[in-house]
Amino acid sequence: MPDKPPPRGYDQHGRYRRLHGVTTAQSPRADGIDLSDFDFWARPLEERFAAFATLRQEPGLAFFAEPEPMSEMIEPGPGYYAVVRHADIVTASGNPKIFSSASGSTSIPDMPVEFLEFFGSMINMDAPEHVRLRKIVSAGFTPRVMRQIESDVQKVASEIVDRVARKGSCDFVSEVAADLPLQIICELMGVPRDQEEMVFRNSNIILGAADPEYVPEGGDLAPVLLGAGAELSDLVQRLARERRENPTSDLVSALANAEVDGERLTDSEIGSFFVLLSVAGNETTRNAISHALVGLTENPDQRERWQADFEGVAPKAAEEIVRWSSPVTWMRRTVTTPTELGGQSLSPGDKLLLFYAAGNRDETVFDDPESFNVTRDPNPHLGFGGAGPHHCLGAHLARREITVMYRELFRRLPDIHVAGEPQRLKSSFVNGIKHLPAEFTPER
């Protein structure tokens, strides 16, 4: 039997080689950078961003082997190109016919169909399926629902500060940042309060599968992830069936009964959307709020500038928080037709990881990109996914939650600050903070 050919991107000795005449990740300047090495994502943020800066200077797109599959159900893939320049990410995001999401946008390996259904919903679709689903989901966000969201955010933010205001210290993530988006999503969807802990636990499992705090090390992760997705989906599918018979004012009722061009969402589509919402809308906003406190503590001049004119600065501050924190590190696309991106020749089937965190520090686009500047303008960040059909559906809600939370904190706990090292999530996909000690003058 002849030997198997080496994986794409490697020579017969198992070393990276040049692809299409373009330097790959093992070029002299990029030597030692391996975005597929889990230890890379445990490095300090400054080192990660320095690595991205190096890769931005390299010609073409750096190529990396895929990380070891997390499950026996998943076949190892051929590798991927890292897209780290702002302009290239914008190009790929705006051209879904060439750079497809249908093979999966949140995982590097090609996942089984059941994974894509549970953990992606519309973000793992291209037109026309994506257009159909997004239209119907958008129809569920009626003016009545949006007014309720606006009211709920203020109410929940006040209640959260009430619970910690007299303590003088707290774990800012678990007691403040995580509570707001979790409660808003559950109230928005009509999820009973006694199910909130389940939603929180399973969303942590899905995005923190590589972190031993959420998923024990060893064993096959696939059943754990599928179980978490199924529990979330089953809850909302049950609510959808109830709301068709007895509609209420929540979003599940709106989604279950929304009709566009004669089409409605199925129960499984509503369940899958809730998995997406509970993960994307919960984890990303809580991490933006958490990183914001780090930025404001490390840059007291920016805190003073925002506090001096909260309403005037807030719109720009919210955008800068999302840019600076980049809660979602990357999304994947798959090439459908021969093309070129960033000087790199690409073939059908090639995988790309769009590193938003790298694009948001691109020195050709952002002046002094490493600095945290609450009045940054312009700020064409990629924190909500860049241009194109997959721009974040919850961007408005995220901005609202960040703004309301900090309005309440500045009003009642104006000196709140980080009082210890952040405990970061071990993940290449989410720039997460699990725990963050904070201190402040107790409210009387």
Secondary structure, DSSP 8 states (H G I E B T S, - for coil): -------TTB-TTS-B--BTTB--TTSTTTTT--TT-GGGGGS-HHHHHHHHHHHHHSSS-EEE-----SSTTS-----EEEE-SHHHHHHHHT-TTTEE-TT-SS-SS---HHHHHHHTGGGG--TTHHHHHHHHHHHHS-HHHHHHHHHHHHHHHHHHHHHHTTTSEEEHIIIIITHHHHHHHHHHHT--GGGHHHHHHHHHHHH-TTSTTTS-SSS-HHHHHHHHHHHHHHHHHHHHHHHHHS--SSHHHHHHH--BTTB---HHHHHHHHHHIIIIIHHHHHHHHHHHHHHHHH-HHHHHHHHHTHHHHHHHHHHHHHHHH-SB-EEEEEE-SSEEETTEEE-TT-EEEEEHHHHTT-TTTSSSTTS--TT-SS----TT--SSTTS-TTHHHHHHHHHHHHHHHHHH-TT-EE-S--EE---SSB--EEE-EEE-----
